[in-house]
Amino acid sequence: MTFLVTGGAGFIGSHVCERLLLEGHRVWMLDDLNDFYDPLIMRQNLSALQALNRPFKFVTGDLTNAHAVNGLFSAVRFD
């Protein structure tokens, strides 16, 4: 299955992404990497997910940006 995880670079989101990837799913992450949560930690979480060498795509964006979200949904079919 193909999943979209929003806010995936944070603590909870990165663990959700990791679990999905290890279970064999394709994961797309949408995150704007804002400073609400330490950006260094978010970048480390992102690097760790990329290092899993699984079907993972990171998209920089904000969930409140309808144009970015609509573009993602028109480009990718999520389950």
One Martini backbone bead per residue (centre of mass of N, CA, C, O) as a GRO file, in nm:
protein
   79
    1MET     BB    1   0.102   0.033   0.012
    2THR     BB    2   0.012   0.385   0.001
    3PHE     BB    3   0.141   0.649   0.201
    4LEU     BB    4   0.051   0.945   0.390
    5VAL     BB    5   0.264   1.151   0.593
    6THR     BB    6   0.205   1.395   0.816
    7GLY     BB    7   0.458   1.509   0.997
    8GLY     BB    8   0.703   1.284   0.958
    9ALA     BB    9   0.965   1.425   1.116
   10GLY     BB   10   0.866   1.369   1.371
   11PHE     BB   11   0.824   1.159   1.618
   12ILE     BB   12   0.565   1.009   1.533
   13GLY     BB   13   0.589   1.015   1.222
   14SER     BB   14   0.862   0.861   1.199
   15HIS     BB   15   0.752   0.598   1.329
   16VAL     BB   16   0.535   0.545   1.125
   17CYS     BB   17   0.715   0.528   0.878
   18GLU     BB   18   0.897   0.302   0.972
   19ARG     BB   19   0.681   0.085   1.006
   20LEU     BB   20   0.574   0.087   0.718
   21LEU     BB   21   0.840   0.021   0.577
   22LEU     BB   22   0.899  -0.251   0.735
   23GLU     BB   23   0.612  -0.366   0.613
   24GLY     BB   24   0.633  -0.276   0.284
   25HIS     BB   25   0.565   0.012   0.232
   26ARG     BB   26   0.473   0.308   0.085
   27VAL     BB   27   0.622   0.639   0.149
   28TRP     BB   28   0.490   0.960   0.211
   29MET     BB   29   0.619   1.283   0.301
   30LEU     BB   30   0.479   1.567   0.478
   31ASP     BB   31   0.692   1.856   0.542
   32ASP     BB   32   0.812   2.182   0.672
   33LEU     BB   33   1.031   2.197   0.896
   34ASN     BB   34   0.968   2.339   1.142
   35ASP     BB   35   1.032   2.496   1.477
   36PHE     BB   36   0.848   2.339   1.681
   37TYR     BB   37   1.056   2.126   1.612
   38ASP     BB   38   1.358   2.027   1.600
   39PRO     BB   39   1.521   2.043   1.300
   40LEU     BB   40   1.754   1.848   1.357
   41ILE     BB   41   1.580   1.606   1.433
   42MET     BB   42   1.416   1.593   1.172
   43ARG     BB   43   1.665   1.542   0.988
   44GLN     BB   44   1.744   1.279   1.127
   45ASN     BB   45   1.483   1.128   1.073
   46LEU     BB   46   1.498   1.152   0.766
   47SER     BB   47   1.772   1.007   0.729
   48ALA     BB   48   1.686   0.738   0.857
   49LEU     BB   49   1.468   0.675   0.647
   50GLN     BB   50   1.651   0.687   0.392
   51ALA     BB   51   1.850   0.454   0.501
   52LEU     BB   52   1.647   0.210   0.455
   53ASN     BB   53   1.594   0.167   0.151
   54ARG     BB   54   1.300   0.253   0.074
   55PRO     BB   55   0.983   0.348  -0.032
   56PHE     BB   56   1.071   0.692  -0.018
   57LYS     BB   57   0.913   1.020   0.012
   58PHE     BB   58   0.997   1.367   0.017
   59VAL     BB   59   0.789   1.656   0.103
   60THR     BB   60   0.787   1.990   0.093
   61GLY     BB   61   0.525   2.099   0.321
   62ASP     BB   62   0.194   2.224   0.383
   63LEU     BB   63  -0.117   2.123   0.480
   64THR     BB   64  -0.246   2.425   0.437
   65ASN     BB   65  -0.161   2.383   0.132
   66ALA     BB   66  -0.371   2.315  -0.114
   67HIS     BB   67  -0.190   2.305  -0.364
   68ALA     BB   68   0.013   2.094  -0.261
   69VAL     BB   69  -0.190   1.871  -0.191
   70ASN     BB   70  -0.331   1.847  -0.467
   71GLY     BB   71  -0.072   1.777  -0.623
   72LEU     BB   72  -0.013   1.515  -0.475
   73PHE     BB   73  -0.294   1.374  -0.535
   74SER     BB   74  -0.248   1.392  -0.853
   75ALA     BB   75   0.034   1.222  -0.855
   76VAL     BB   76  -0.081   1.029  -0.621
   77ARG     BB   77  -0.186   0.708  -0.508
   78PHE     BB   78  -0.358   0.658  -0.220
   79ASP     BB   79  -0.471   0.428   0.036
   0.00000   0.00000   0.00000
